[in-house]
Amino acid sequence: MTTITVREAAQNLPTLIQSVINDFDETVIVGDAGAVVMIPQISWNEIQETLRLLNDPISLQALLDGQRERERTGQVRGKSPEEVFHDV
């Protein structure tokens, strides 16, 4: 993770954006009012999807069940598309 000032970010914004996208390296931009973190859009989308899954009781239970199965057997039985999308 890189930390820079607001002034440095403003002076090099196009390069900074390209670097964050290319390297998947978070950049903390620090100013007098506090700090923000710049991350690639794809990383932000992944974070949002994870939060949605963790906030959905059915999805969370499926994740926990899969983890328990993996710990118990060392593997998880996959499901067919028909099993997953039976209600669609």
N, CA, C and O atoms as CSV, one atom per row, in Angstrom:
chain,resi,resn,atom,element,x,y,z
A,1,MET,N,N,0.843,-1.165,0.000
A,1,MET,CA,C,0.000,0.000,0.000
A,1,MET,C,C,0.893,1.234,0.000
A,1,MET,O,O,1.871,1.323,0.743
A,2,THR,N,N,0.531,2.165,-0.841
A,2,THR,CA,C,1.280,3.399,-0.981
A,2,THR,C,C,0.507,4.525,-0.304
A,2,THR,O,O,-0.723,4.552,-0.355
A,3,THR,N,N,1.211,5.443,0.322
A,3,THR,CA,C,0.581,6.614,0.930
A,3,THR,C,C,1.184,7.867,0.318
A,3,THR,O,O,2.404,8.021,0.265
A,4,ILE,N,N,0.315,8.763,-0.143
A,4,ILE,CA,C,0.774,10.015,-0.730
A,4,ILE,C,C,-0.100,11.162,-0.236
A,4,ILE,O,O,-1.171,10.943,0.330
A,5,THR,N,N,0.365,12.372,-0.454
A,5,THR,CA,C,-0.415,13.549,-0.068
A,5,THR,C,C,-1.403,13.910,-1.167
A,5,THR,O,O,-1.288,13.443,-2.300
A,6,VAL,N,N,-2.372,14.744,-0.819
A,6,VAL,CA,C,-3.333,15.230,-1.802
A,6,VAL,C,C,-2.604,15.985,-2.910
A,6,VAL,O,O,-2.941,15.846,-4.086
A,7,ARG,N,N,-1.622,16.769,-2.542
A,7,ARG,CA,C,-0.865,17.538,-3.532
A,7,ARG,C,C,-0.178,16.601,-4.531
A,7,ARG,O,O,-0.230,16.836,-5.738
A,8,GLU,N,N,0.470,15.531,-4.024
A,8,GLU,CA,C,1.125,14.568,-4.917
A,8,GLU,C,C,0.103,13.887,-5.831
A,8,GLU,O,O,0.357,13.682,-7.018
A,9,ALA,N,N,-1.055,13.542,-5.261
A,9,ALA,CA,C,-2.097,12.888,-6.057
A,9,ALA,C,C,-2.591,13.813,-7.159
A,9,ALA,O,O,-2.764,13.383,-8.299
A,10,ALA,N,N,-2.816,15.070,-6.832
A,10,ALA,CA,C,-3.306,16.030,-7.821
A,10,ALA,C,C,-2.291,16.254,-8.933
A,10,ALA,O,O,-2.666,16.380,-10.099
A,11,GLN,N,N,-1.028,16.304,-8.587
A,11,GLN,CA,C,0.018,16.551,-9.580
A,11,GLN,C,C,0.200,15.372,-10.532
A,11,GLN,O,O,0.603,15.557,-11.680
A,12,ASN,N,N,-0.092,14.170,-10.064
A,12,ASN,CA,C,0.167,12.966,-10.856
A,12,ASN,C,C,-1.073,12.108,-11.048
A,12,ASN,O,O,-0.957,10.888,-11.172
A,13,LEU,N,N,-2.253,12.709,-11.077
A,13,LEU,CA,C,-3.488,11.924,-11.070
A,13,LEU,C,C,-3.587,10.901,-12.200
A,13,LEU,O,O,-3.881,9.741,-11.915
A,14,PRO,N,N,-3.362,11.257,-13.459
A,14,PRO,CA,C,-3.469,10.225,-14.510
A,14,PRO,C,C,-2.509,9.051,-14.285
A,14,PRO,O,O,-2.887,7.892,-14.458
A,15,THR,N,N,-1.284,9.354,-13.903
A,15,THR,CA,C,-0.297,8.302,-13.646
A,15,THR,C,C,-0.694,7.475,-12.431
A,15,THR,O,O,-0.551,6.252,-12.433
A,16,LEU,N,N,-1.189,8.138,-11.401
A,16,LEU,CA,C,-1.628,7.454,-10.183
A,16,LEU,C,C,-2.767,6.487,-10.491
A,16,LEU,O,O,-2.748,5.334,-10.058
A,17,ILE,N,N,-3.746,6.959,-11.231
A,17,ILE,CA,C,-4.877,6.096,-11.593
A,17,ILE,C,C,-4.396,4.878,-12.369
A,17,ILE,O,O,-4.796,3.753,-12.070
A,18,GLN,N,N,-3.552,5.090,-13.349
A,18,GLN,CA,C,-3.055,3.967,-14.159
A,18,GLN,C,C,-2.256,2.981,-13.311
A,18,GLN,O,O,-2.349,1.770,-13.507
A,19,SER,N,N,-1.481,3.498,-12.381
A,19,SER,CA,C,-0.690,2.639,-11.504
A,19,SER,C,C,-1.579,1.785,-10.608
A,19,SER,O,O,-1.324,0.594,-10.431
A,20,VAL,N,N,-2.610,2.383,-10.050
A,20,VAL,CA,C,-3.536,1.632,-9.187
A,20,VAL,C,C,-4.229,0.540,-9.992
A,20,VAL,O,O,-4.374,-0.587,-9.519
A,21,ILE,N,N,-4.654,0.871,-11.201
A,21,ILE,CA,C,-5.328,-0.114,-12.060
A,21,ILE,C,C,-4.380,-1.240,-12.454
A,21,ILE,O,O,-4.742,-2.414,-12.374
A,22,ASN,N,N,-3.183,-0.892,-12.874
A,22,ASN,CA,C,-2.232,-1.895,-13.362
A,22,ASN,C,C,-1.692,-2.790,-12.263
A,22,ASN,O,O,-1.547,-3.997,-12.455
A,23,ASP,N,N,-1.390,-2.200,-11.100
A,23,ASP,CA,C,-0.696,-2.929,-10.033
A,23,ASP,C,C,-1.619,-3.493,-8.960
A,23,ASP,O,O,-1.169,-4.235,-8.087
A,24,PHE,N,N,-2.906,-3.149,-9.013
A,24,PHE,CA,C,-3.842,-3.555,-7.959
A,24,PHE,C,C,-3.301,-3.195,-6.584
A,24,PHE,O,O,-3.492,-3.936,-5.620
A,25,ASP,N,N,-2.629,-2.063,-6.498
A,25,ASP,CA,C,-2.040,-1.610,-5.245
A,25,ASP,C,C,-2.880,-0.464,-4.702
A,25,ASP,O,O,-3.053,0.555,-5.372
A,26,GLU,N,N,-3.403,-0.626,-3.492
A,26,GLU,CA,C,-4.179,0.436,-2.880
A,26,GLU,C,C,-3.282,1.638,-2.622
A,26,GLU,O,O,-2.113,1.491,-2.267
A,27,THR,N,N,-3.842,2.822,-2.804
A,27,THR,CA,C,-3.104,4.045,-2.536
A,27,THR,C,C,-3.907,4.886,-1.563
A,27,THR,O,O,-5.069,5.200,-1.819
A,28,VAL,N,N,-3.294,5.251,-0.451
A,28,VAL,CA,C,-3.921,6.115,0.535
A,28,VAL,C,C,-3.527,7.547,0.198
A,28,VAL,O,O,-2.346,7.870,0.068
A,29,ILE,N,N,-4.537,8.395,0.058
A,29,ILE,CA,C,-4.306,9.808,-0.220
A,29,ILE,C,C,-4.668,10.576,1.044
A,29,ILE,O,O,-5.815,10.567,1.489
A,30,VAL,N,N,-3.669,11.237,1.610
A,30,VAL,CA,C,-3.820,11.886,2.909
A,30,VAL,C,C,-3.888,13.396,2.741
A,30,VAL,O,O,-3.067,13.994,2.046
A,31,GLY,N,N,-4.877,14.007,3.385
A,31,GLY,CA,C,-5.019,15.456,3.395
A,31,GLY,C,C,-5.293,15.945,4.806
A,31,GLY,O,O,-5.337,15.155,5.749
A,32,ASP,N,N,-5.475,17.234,4.942
A,32,ASP,CA,C,-5.733,17.814,6.268
A,32,ASP,C,C,-7.022,17.302,6.898
A,32,ASP,O,O,-7.116,17.189,8.120
A,33,ALA,N,N,-8.004,16.996,6.078
A,33,ALA,CA,C,-9.305,16.560,6.596
A,33,ALA,C,C,-9.375,15.064,6.870
A,33,ALA,O,O,-10.360,14.594,7.438
A,34,GLY,N,N,-8.359,14.309,6.482
A,34,GLY,CA,C,-8.374,12.861,6.664
A,34,GLY,C,C,-7.738,12.160,5.483
A,34,GLY,O,O,-6.892,12.724,4.789
A,35,ALA,N,N,-8.150,10.937,5.265
A,35,ALA,CA,C,-7.542,10.142,4.206
A,35,ALA,C,C,-8.623,9.373,3.454
A,35,ALA,O,O,-9.694,9.082,3.986
A,36,VAL,N,N,-8.309,9.055,2.204
A,36,VAL,CA,C,-9.154,8.192,1.386
A,36,VAL,C,C,-8.262,7.120,0.778
A,36,VAL,O,O,-7.043,7.272,0.706
A,37,VAL,N,N,-8.891,6.031,0.341
A,37,VAL,CA,C,-8.137,4.953,-0.281
A,37,VAL,C,C,-8.604,4.803,-1.720
A,37,VAL,O,O,-9.803,4.712,-1.987
A,38,MET,N,N,-7.653,4.780,-2.643
A,38,MET,CA,C,-7.947,4.564,-4.049
A,38,MET,C,C,-7.638,3.110,-4.374
A,38,MET,O,O,-6.535,2.622,-4.125
A,39,ILE,N,N,-8.636,2.423,-4.936
A,39,ILE,CA,C,-8.464,1.034,-5.346
A,39,ILE,C,C,-9.042,0.876,-6.750
A,39,ILE,O,O,-9.841,1.706,-7.184
A,40,PRO,N,N,-8.649,-0.178,-7.466
A,40,PRO,CA,C,-9.232,-0.399,-8.789
A,40,PRO,C,C,-10.735,-0.674,-8.681
A,40,PRO,O,O,-11.197,-1.247,-7.695
A,41,GLN,N,N,-11.484,-0.266,-9.688
A,41,GLN,CA,C,-12.933,-0.478,-9.711
A,41,GLN,C,C,-13.280,-1.955,-9.540
A,41,GLN,O,O,-14.235,-2.283,-8.837
A,42,ILE,N,N,-12.526,-2.841,-10.167
A,42,ILE,CA,C,-12.814,-4.273,-10.060
A,42,ILE,C,C,-12.706,-4.743,-8.606
A,42,ILE,O,O,-13.492,-5.582,-8.167
A,43,SER,N,N,-11.753,-4.216,-7.872
A,43,SER,CA,C,-11.622,-4.564,-6.452
A,43,SER,C,C,-12.822,-4.052,-5.664
A,43,SER,O,O,-13.347,-4.748,-4.795
A,44,TRP,N,N,-13.251,-2.838,-5.972
A,44,TRP,CA,C,-14.423,-2.270,-5.288
A,44,TRP,C,C,-15.661,-3.125,-5.570
A,44,TRP,O,O,-16.446,-3.400,-4.663
A,45,ASN,N,N,-15.834,-3.543,-6.821
A,45,ASN,CA,C,-16.976,-4.391,-7.169
A,45,ASN,C,C,-16.937,-5.704,-6.395
A,45,ASN,O,O,-17.971,-6.180,-5.926
A,46,GLU,N,N,-15.749,-6.291,-6.259
A,46,GLU,CA,C,-15.606,-7.541,-5.511
A,46,GLU,C,C,-15.942,-7.342,-4.040
A,46,GLU,O,O,-16.589,-8.195,-3.434
A,47,ILE,N,N,-15.518,-6.241,-3.466
A,47,ILE,CA,C,-15.836,-5.933,-2.064
A,47,ILE,C,C,-17.346,-5.800,-1.892
A,47,ILE,O,O,-17.918,-6.346,-0.949
A,48,GLN,N,N,-17.981,-5.080,-2.796
A,48,GLN,CA,C,-19.433,-4.901,-2.711
A,48,GLN,C,C,-20.169,-6.223,-2.826
A,48,GLN,O,O,-21.129,-6.460,-2.093
A,49,GLU,N,N,-19.737,-7.090,-3.733
A,49,GLU,CA,C,-20.379,-8.397,-3.888
A,49,GLU,C,C,-20.195,-9.247,-2.631
A,49,GLU,O,O,-21.127,-9.927,-2.203
A,50,THR,N,N,-19.013,-9.212,-2.046
A,50,THR,CA,C,-18.769,-9.945,-0.800
A,50,THR,C,C,-19.689,-9.443,0.309
A,50,THR,O,O,-20.266,-10.242,1.047
A,51,LEU,N,N,-19.825,-8.143,0.425
A,51,LEU,CA,C,-20.720,-7.585,1.444
A,51,LEU,C,C,-22.164,-8.007,1.210
A,51,LEU,O,O,-22.882,-8.320,2.160
A,52,ARG,N,N,-22.596,-8.017,-0.059
A,52,ARG,CA,C,-23.957,-8.464,-0.363
A,52,ARG,C,C,-24.157,-9.925,0.044
A,52,ARG,O,O,-25.183,-10.275,0.628
A,53,LEU,N,N,-23.177,-10.773,-0.264
A,53,LEU,CA,C,-23.286,-12.188,0.098
A,53,LEU,C,C,-23.333,-12.374,1.609
A,53,LEU,O,O,-24.123,-13.169,2.117
A,54,LEU,N,N,-22.492,-11.643,2.320
A,54,LEU,CA,C,-22.442,-11.776,3.774
A,54,LEU,C,C,-23.683,-11.216,4.457
A,54,LEU,O,O,-23.995,-11.601,5.584
A,55,ASN,N,N,-24.390,-10.314,3.790
A,55,ASN,CA,C,-25.612,-9.739,4.359
A,55,ASN,C,C,-26.866,-10.500,3.969
A,55,ASN,O,O,-27.952,-10.196,4.462
A,56,ASP,N,N,-26.732,-11.487,3.088
A,56,ASP,CA,C,-27.862,-12.308,2.685
A,56,ASP,C,C,-27.821,-13.603,3.495
A,56,ASP,O,O,-26.894,-14.395,3.331
A,57,PRO,N,N,-28.804,-13.833,4.364
A,57,PRO,CA,C,-28.756,-15.013,5.241
A,57,PRO,C,C,-28.619,-16.341,4.502
A,57,PRO,O,O,-27.909,-17.230,4.972
A,58,ILE,N,N,-29.279,-16.494,3.366
A,58,ILE,CA,C,-29.206,-17.756,2.623
A,58,ILE,C,C,-27.808,-17.944,2.038
A,58,ILE,O,O,-27.233,-19.029,2.119
A,59,SER,N,N,-27.269,-16.879,1.451
A,59,SER,CA,C,-25.914,-16.967,0.888
A,59,SER,C,C,-24.881,-17.211,1.977
A,59,SER,O,O,-23.973,-18.024,1.807
A,60,LEU,N,N,-25.021,-16.507,3.096
A,60,LEU,CA,C,-24.080,-16.681,4.198
A,60,LEU,C,C,-24.119,-18.114,4.719
A,60,LEU,O,O,-23.076,-18.705,5.001
A,61,GLN,N,N,-25.319,-18.671,4.846
A,61,GLN,CA,C,-25.427,-20.053,5.321
A,61,GLN,C,C,-24.784,-21.018,4.345
A,61,GLN,O,O,-24.128,-21.973,4.761
A,62,ALA,N,N,-24.962,-20.782,3.049
A,62,ALA,CA,C,-24.334,-21.642,2.035
A,62,ALA,C,C,-22.817,-21.555,2.122
A,62,ALA,O,O,-22.131,-22.570,1.997
A,63,LEU,N,N,-22.285,-20.358,2.334
A,63,LEU,CA,C,-20.834,-20.206,2.487
A,63,LEU,C,C,-20.330,-20.949,3.715
A,63,LEU,O,O,-19.309,-21.634,3.659
A,64,LEU,N,N,-21.054,-20.811,4.829
A,64,LEU,CA,C,-20.647,-21.494,6.073
A,64,LEU,C,C,-20.747,-23.009,5.919
A,64,LEU,O,O,-19.869,-23.739,6.379
A,65,ASP,N,N,-21.806,-23.480,5.279
A,65,ASP,CA,C,-21.957,-24.926,5.061
A,65,ASP,C,C,-20.828,-25.455,4.184
A,65,ASP,O,O,-20.279,-26.523,4.458
A,66,GLY,N,N,-20.483,-24.726,3.146
A,66,GLY,CA,C,-19.387,-25.138,2.273
A,66,GLY,C,C,-18.064,-25.190,3.008
A,66,GLY,O,O,-17.271,-26.111,2.810
A,67,GLN,N,N,-17.824,-24.197,3.860
A,67,GLN,CA,C,-16.576,-24.179,4.640
A,67,GLN,C,C,-16.523,-25.361,5.613
A,67,GLN,O,O,-15.480,-25.998,5.757
A,68,ARG,N,N,-17.634,-25.655,6.274
A,68,ARG,CA,C,-17.669,-26.812,7.190
A,68,ARG,C,C,-17.404,-28.117,6.435
A,68,ARG,O,O,-16.663,-28.979,6.909
A,69,GLU,N,N,-18.014,-28.253,5.261
A,69,GLU,CA,C,-17.812,-29.451,4.441
A,69,GLU,C,C,-16.352,-29.563,4.009
A,69,GLU,O,O,-15.776,-30.651,4.032
A,70,ARG,N,N,-15.758,-28.447,3.618
A,70,ARG,CA,C,-14.351,-28.429,3.200
A,70,ARG,C,C,-13.453,-28.822,4.368
A,70,ARG,O,O,-12.501,-29.579,4.183
A,71,GLU,N,N,-13.741,-28.320,5.563
A,71,GLU,CA,C,-12.934,-28.670,6.741
A,71,GLU,C,C,-13.106,-30.139,7.108
A,71,GLU,O,O,-12.146,-30.785,7.528
A,72,ARG,N,N,-14.314,-30.675,6.956
A,72,ARG,CA,C,-14.609,-32.047,7.341
A,72,ARG,C,C,-14.034,-33.057,6.358
A,72,ARG,O,O,-13.490,-34.081,6.770
A,73,THR,N,N,-14.149,-32.777,5.055
A,73,THR,CA,C,-13.774,-33.772,4.055
A,73,THR,C,C,-12.574,-33.382,3.199
A,73,THR,O,O,-12.008,-34.222,2.500
A,74,GLY,N,N,-12.192,-32.128,3.252
A,74,GLY,CA,C,-11.107,-31.660,2.395
A,74,GLY,C,C,-11.571,-31.300,1.000
A,74,GLY,O,O,-10.767,-30.909,0.155
A,75,GLN,N,N,-12.858,-31.431,0.757
A,75,GLN,CA,C,-13.408,-31.060,-0.549
A,75,GLN,C,C,-14.869,-30.673,-0.392
A,75,GLN,O,O,-15.480,-30.918,0.647
A,76,VAL,N,N,-15.411,-30.077,-1.417
A,76,VAL,CA,C,-16.828,-29.703,-1.422
A,76,VAL,C,C,-17.464,-30.293,-2.659
A,76,VAL,O,O,-16.932,-30.160,-3.761
A,77,ARG,N,N,-18.599,-30.944,-2.483
A,77,ARG,CA,C,-19.325,-31.493,-3.624
A,77,ARG,C,C,-19.940,-30.334,-4.387
A,77,ARG,O,O,-20.674,-29.518,-3.829
A,78,GLY,N,N,-19.631,-30.278,-5.652
A,78,GLY,CA,C,-20.195,-29.232,-6.496
A,78,GLY,C,C,-21.641,-29.533,-6.843
A,78,GLY,O,O,-22.111,-30.661,-6.700
A,79,LYS,N,N,-22.333,-28.505,-7.300
A,79,LYS,CA,C,-23.718,-28.673,-7.725
A,79,LYS,C,C,-23.813,-28.436,-9.220
A,79,LYS,O,O,-23.064,-27.645,-9.794
A,80,SER,N,N,-24.739,-29.133,-9.831
A,80,SER,CA,C,-24.967,-28.950,-11.267
A,80,SER,C,C,-25.722,-27.635,-11.476
A,80,SER,O,O,-26.334,-27.114,-10.543
A,81,PRO,N,N,-25.679,-27.103,-12.691
A,81,PRO,CA,C,-26.457,-25.897,-12.974
A,81,PRO,C,C,-27.954,-26.099,-12.693
A,81,PRO,O,O,-28.634,-25.173,-12.251
A,82,GLU,N,N,-28.454,-27.294,-12.947
A,82,GLU,CA,C,-29.869,-27.571,-12.682
A,82,GLU,C,C,-30.181,-27.464,-11.191
A,82,GLU,O,O,-31.234,-26.953,-10.809
A,83,GLU,N,N,-29.259,-27.951,-10.346
A,83,GLU,CA,C,-29.476,-27.855,-8.905
A,83,GLU,C,C,-29.433,-26.398,-8.431
A,83,GLU,O,O,-30.215,-25.987,-7.573
A,84,VAL,N,N,-28.524,-25.646,-8.993
A,84,VAL,CA,C,-28.373,-24.253,-8.568
A,84,VAL,C,C,-29.531,-23.398,-9.059
A,84,VAL,O,O,-30.056,-22.568,-8.316
A,85,PHE,N,N,-29.928,-23.599,-10.309
A,85,PHE,CA,C,-30.933,-22.734,-10.926
A,85,PHE,C,C,-32.288,-23.422,-11.083
A,85,PHE,O,O,-33.020,-23.132,-12.029
A,86,HIS,N,N,-32.627,-24.323,-10.170
A,86,HIS,CA,C,-33.859,-25.077,-10.287
A,86,HIS,C,C,-35.096,-24.203,-10.288
A,86,HIS,O,O,-36.123,-24.608,-10.834
A,87,ASP,N,N,-35.038,-23.035,-9.704
A,87,ASP,CA,C,-36.215,-22.171,-9.584
A,87,ASP,C,C,-36.266,-21.077,-10.638
A,87,ASP,O,O,-37.135,-20.207,-10.593
A,88,VAL,N,N,-35.339,-21.118,-11.583
A,88,VAL,CA,C,-35.315,-20.060,-12.609
A,88,VAL,C,C,-36.048,-20.509,-13.846
A,88,VAL,O,O,-36.137,-19.758,-14.818
